[in-house]
C-alpha cells in the first residue's frame, strides 16, 4: 500500500520538470482564485475569459520578435491586454455601450489577430502551445516569472482589498467618498491581465481562466463569507493543479486539460453536495418541514 502511494503521489516529483510544474501551478492557485471570487461578486464572470483572449496579439507579437521567449511574450501580453481593457473602457464611456459588450467585441478581434499572427510566423505546434499551454515545459525562468507575477497580484490584492469589497457591495458609497473611484476598477483589470499573462505559459490562453473561475464558482456552494470563499477556492485550485499534474503524468494525457477538468469535477461535486444552493441543500430544505411535522 505504501509503495503504491509512493509510486502515485511522491515518485513523480523526483523529476525536475514535475517539481517546477507543481510549484508554478501552486503559485497560480494562490493568485487566480481570489480574483475569480471578486469577478463572481461583481457579476463579471465572463470578463476574465475576454481578457484571456485579449492578450493573444501581444503574445503573438512577442513570439514573432523573439520566438518562445516567455519574458518578451509576457510583456507583449500585458501591454496588449491593458490596451484592450483601456480601449473597452473608453468605448464604453464615449459610446454608451456596456463595458462587458465592448470587451467581448475586442476579445473576439484580439483572438483572431493573435491566431493569425502566430500562424503566419510559426507552425501549428507553436499555435497549440500558445492556445493550450504546456505546464510540464515550464523552465526556471518561466517559474520565476510566474511566481513573481503571482506574488505581485497577492500583495496588490491585500493593499486594495477593502476598496474592492466596498466597490462590490456599494459602489455608490465609494463614488461619494472619492470622485476618482475608477482607479479601483482599473487596478482590478490590470491584475486580471497579469494573471492571464502568467497563466498562458502553463494552461494556454484558452484555459488560463479556468483555474481562476471554476474554483471560485465552486466555492459559492460551500461558504457565504468572503474569506471562506477565497480560502476554499484556493484549496480547490491547489488540489486541481496538483491532482491534474499527477493524472497527466500517470495516464500520459495533456496536463492543462487535466487540471481544468479536475477543477470542473470539483465544481460539479460542489453543485451536487455543497452546503448552500446545491441540489443536496435544496433537498434538505424540502424534507426539513416534513420531519418537523412528523416529530410534532
DAWORA-V536326 format. One record per pair of residues at least 4 apart in sequence whose C-alpha atoms are under 6 Angstrom apart, sorted by the first residue. I is the first residue (numbers start at 0). J is the second residue. D is the distance in whole Angstrom. If there is no record, write none. Layout:
{{I & J & D} {I & J & D}}
This chain:
{{4 & 8 & 6} {5 & 9 & 5} {5 & 10 & 6} {6 & 10 & 5} {12 & 17 & 5} {12 & 18 & 5} {16 & 135 & 6} {20 & 134 & 6} {20 & 135 & 5} {23 & 142 & 6} {24 & 240 & 6} {25 & 237 & 6} {26 & 146 & 6} {27 & 31 & 6} {28 & 233 & 6} {28 & 236 & 5} {28 & 237 & 5} {29 & 233 & 6} {30 & 149 & 5} {30 & 153 & 6} {31 & 211 & 5} {32 & 211 & 5} {32 & 215 & 6} {32 & 232 & 6} {32 & 233 & 6} {33 & 229 & 5} {35 & 211 & 5} {35 & 212 & 5} {35 & 215 & 5} {36 & 215 & 5} {38 & 43 & 5} {38 & 44 & 5} {39 & 43 & 6} {39 & 44 & 5} {41 & 167 & 5} {48 & 208 & 6} {49 & 103 & 6} {49 & 106 & 5} {51 & 195 & 5} {51 & 204 & 6} {52 & 106 & 5} {52 & 110 & 5} {53 & 80 & 5} {53 & 106 & 5} {53 & 109 & 5} {54 & 76 & 4} {54 & 79 & 6} {54 & 80 & 5} {55 & 110 & 6} {55 & 113 & 5} {56 & 109 & 6} {56 & 112 & 6} {56 & 113 & 4} {57 & 75 & 4} {57 & 76 & 4} {57 & 79 & 5} {58 & 72 & 5} {58 & 75 & 5} {58 & 76 & 5} {59 & 113 & 5} {59 & 116 & 6} {59 & 117 & 5} {61 & 65 & 6} {61 & 71 & 5} {61 & 72 & 4} {61 & 75 & 6} {62 & 66 & 4} {62 & 67 & 6} {62 & 72 & 6} {63 & 120 & 6} {69 & 73 & 6} {73 & 196 & 6} {76 & 80 & 6} {80 & 192 & 6} {82 & 86 & 6} {87 & 101 & 5} {87 & 102 & 5} {89 & 93 & 6} {90 & 94 & 5} {91 & 95 & 5} {91 & 96 & 5} {91 & 97 & 6} {91 & 98 & 5} {102 & 106 & 6} {105 & 109 & 6} {106 & 110 & 6} {109 & 113 & 6} {117 & 121 & 5} {121 & 125 & 6} {127 & 131 & 6} {128 & 132 & 5} {129 & 203 & 5} {130 & 203 & 5} {130 & 204 & 5} {130 & 205 & 5} {131 & 202 & 6} {131 & 203 & 4} {132 & 199 & 6} {132 & 200 & 5} {132 & 201 & 5} {132 & 202 & 4} {132 & 203 & 4} {133 & 201 & 5} {134 & 201 & 4} {137 & 141 & 6} {143 & 147 & 6} {145 & 197 & 5} {156 & 160 & 5} {165 & 169 & 5} {166 & 170 & 4} {174 & 178 & 5} {174 & 180 & 6} {198 & 202 & 6} {198 & 207 & 5} {199 & 203 & 4} {199 & 204 & 5} {199 & 207 & 6} {202 & 206 & 6} {202 & 207 & 5} {202 & 255 & 5} {203 & 207 & 6} {209 & 213 & 6} {209 & 259 & 6} {214 & 232 & 5} {214 & 235 & 6} {214 & 236 & 6} {215 & 232 & 5} {217 & 266 & 5} {217 & 269 & 6} {218 & 228 & 5} {218 & 231 & 6} {218 & 232 & 5} {220 & 269 & 6} {220 & 273 & 5} {220 & 274 & 6} {220 & 275 & 5} {220 & 276 & 6} {221 & 273 & 5} {221 & 274 & 5} {221 & 275 & 6} {222 & 227 & 6} {222 & 228 & 6} {227 & 231 & 6} {228 & 232 & 6} {238 & 242 & 6} {239 & 243 & 6} {239 & 258 & 5} {239 & 261 & 5} {239 & 262 & 5} {240 & 258 & 5} {243 & 257 & 5} {243 & 258 & 4} {244 & 254 & 6} {246 & 250 & 6} {247 & 251 & 5} {247 & 252 & 5} {247 & 253 & 6} {247 & 254 & 5} {256 & 260 & 6} {268 & 272 & 6} {269 & 273 & 5} {270 & 277 & 5} {271 & 277 & 5} {271 & 278 & 5} {271 & 279 & 6} {272 & 277 & 6} {272 & 279 & 5} {273 & 277 & 5} {274 & 280 & 6} {275 & 280 & 6} {276 & 280 & 6}}
